[in-house]
């Protein structure tokens, strides 16, 4: 059996308890900023790097709350952290993705993420993948996180 992949990410909440989701370029998929660690990289460092690469939002490590490891899919776990967005981080029109990948059709490098939105708990199923929706509906309550952050 192959080892499970761990993806590290940040659940960033705005003052109203909405979560930041990023749109994966050329898909219908919206997701929290997350990704795989590089060799020897600590989970919080991975989560902060992925947030910066995928959104341009640079958070300090002391702003993160470690939420732990979550079963995500058959082949993947998530190590999640939470943070509260501050005033200067609420305007998502300033977000920019510096992480590039080759487009399937022609191999041209394009940004991994191309749009951003604050999504309320009720809107999660409309935007998020089934796996992420299930996580927020069963294991990780955004409402509880909002109250405790």
C-alpha positions as CSV (number, residue, x, y, z in Angstrom):
1,X,0.0,0.0,0.0
2,X,1.4,3.4,-1.0
3,X,1.8,6.0,1.7
4,X,-0.9,8.6,2.0
5,X,-0.1,12.0,0.6
6,X,-0.4,14.9,3.0
7,X,-1.5,18.3,1.7
8,X,-1.0,21.3,4.0
9,X,-3.3,24.3,3.9
10,X,-4.8,27.3,5.7
11,X,-8.5,27.9,6.5
12,X,-8.5,31.7,6.4
13,X,-11.7,33.2,7.8
14,X,-12.9,36.8,7.4
15,X,-14.4,38.8,10.3
16,X,-17.9,37.4,9.3
17,X,-16.7,33.8,9.4
18,X,-16.6,33.3,5.7
19,X,-13.7,31.1,4.3
20,X,-11.3,32.1,1.6
21,X,-11.6,29.8,-1.5
22,X,-9.4,30.0,-4.6
23,X,-10.5,28.9,-8.0
24,X,-8.3,26.3,-9.7
25,X,-7.6,27.6,-13.2
26,X,-9.5,25.9,-16.1
27,X,-11.6,23.8,-13.7
28,X,-14.9,24.1,-11.9
29,X,-13.0,23.6,-8.6
30,X,-12.7,26.0,-5.7
31,X,-10.4,25.1,-2.8
32,X,-8.6,26.4,0.2
33,X,-5.0,27.4,-0.5
34,X,-3.1,24.2,0.1
35,X,-0.4,21.9,-1.3
36,X,2.3,19.3,-0.8
37,X,5.4,20.0,1.3
38,X,8.9,20.0,-0.1
39,X,11.4,17.5,1.5
40,X,12.0,18.3,5.1
41,X,9.5,21.2,5.1
42,X,7.4,21.5,8.3
43,X,3.6,21.5,7.8
44,X,3.1,25.1,8.9
45,X,5.9,26.3,6.6
46,X,4.2,24.4,3.7
47,X,0.8,25.9,4.5
48,X,2.3,29.4,4.7
49,X,4.2,29.0,1.4
50,X,1.2,27.6,-0.4
51,X,-1.0,30.5,0.8
52,X,1.6,33.0,-0.4
53,X,2.1,31.3,-3.8
54,X,-1.6,30.7,-4.5
55,X,-3.0,34.0,-3.2
56,X,-0.2,36.5,-2.6
57,X,-1.3,36.7,1.1
58,X,1.7,36.4,3.4
59,X,0.8,35.4,6.9
60,X,3.2,35.3,9.9
61,X,3.6,31.9,11.5
62,X,2.4,33.2,14.9
63,X,-1.0,33.9,13.4
64,X,-1.7,30.2,12.7
65,X,-3.7,27.8,14.8
66,X,-2.8,24.2,14.2
67,X,-6.0,22.3,13.6
68,X,-4.3,18.9,13.0
69,X,-4.5,16.1,10.5
70,X,-7.8,15.3,8.7
71,X,-8.7,12.4,6.5
72,X,-9.6,14.0,3.1
73,X,-9.8,11.4,0.4
74,X,-8.9,7.8,-0.1
75,X,-5.4,8.8,-1.1
76,X,-4.9,12.1,0.8
77,X,-4.9,13.7,4.2
78,X,-4.9,17.4,5.0
79,X,-2.9,19.1,7.7
80,X,-4.8,22.2,8.3
81,X,-4.2,25.5,10.1
82,X,-6.6,28.3,10.7
83,X,-6.1,32.1,10.7
84,X,-8.3,35.2,10.8
85,X,-7.9,37.6,7.9
86,X,-7.0,41.2,8.9
87,X,-8.3,44.4,7.3
88,X,-5.5,44.6,4.7
89,X,-6.2,41.0,3.6
90,X,-9.9,41.3,2.9
91,X,-9.8,42.8,-0.6
92,X,-9.4,39.7,-2.8
93,X,-8.9,41.8,-5.9
94,X,-5.3,42.2,-4.9
95,X,-4.7,38.4,-4.8
96,X,-2.3,37.0,-7.3
97,X,-1.0,33.4,-7.9
98,X,2.7,32.9,-8.6
99,X,2.4,29.1,-8.7
100,X,2.3,28.0,-12.4
101,X,1.5,24.7,-14.1
102,X,1.5,23.5,-17.7
103,X,-2.0,23.8,-19.4
104,X,-3.2,20.5,-20.7
105,X,-4.0,21.7,-24.2
106,X,-0.7,23.3,-25.2
107,X,1.7,23.1,-22.3
108,X,1.8,26.9,-21.7
109,X,2.5,27.8,-18.1
110,X,-0.6,29.3,-16.4
111,X,-1.4,30.3,-12.8
112,X,-2.7,27.4,-10.6
113,X,-5.4,29.7,-9.2
114,X,-7.2,32.5,-11.1
115,X,-10.0,33.8,-8.8
116,X,-10.8,34.2,-5.2
117,X,-13.9,34.6,-3.0
118,X,-15.1,34.7,0.6
119,X,-17.7,31.9,0.9
120,X,-20.2,31.5,3.7
121,X,-20.9,28.1,5.3
122,X,-24.2,27.9,3.3
123,X,-22.3,28.5,0.0
124,X,-19.6,25.8,0.6
125,X,-21.5,23.0,-1.3
126,X,-22.0,25.3,-4.4
127,X,-18.2,26.1,-4.7
128,X,-16.1,23.5,-2.9
129,X,-15.3,20.0,-4.0
130,X,-17.3,17.1,-2.5
131,X,-14.3,16.2,-0.3
132,X,-13.9,19.7,1.0
133,X,-17.6,20.1,1.5
134,X,-17.8,16.8,3.4
135,X,-14.9,17.9,5.6
136,X,-16.6,21.2,6.6
137,X,-19.9,19.5,7.1
138,X,-18.7,16.6,9.2
139,X,-15.3,17.1,10.8
140,X,-14.3,20.8,10.8
141,X,-17.1,23.2,11.7
142,X,-16.5,26.6,10.2
143,X,-19.1,28.1,12.6
144,X,-17.2,26.7,15.6
145,X,-13.9,27.8,14.2
146,X,-15.3,31.3,13.7
147,X,-16.4,31.5,17.3
148,X,-13.1,30.3,18.7
149,X,-10.5,32.1,16.5
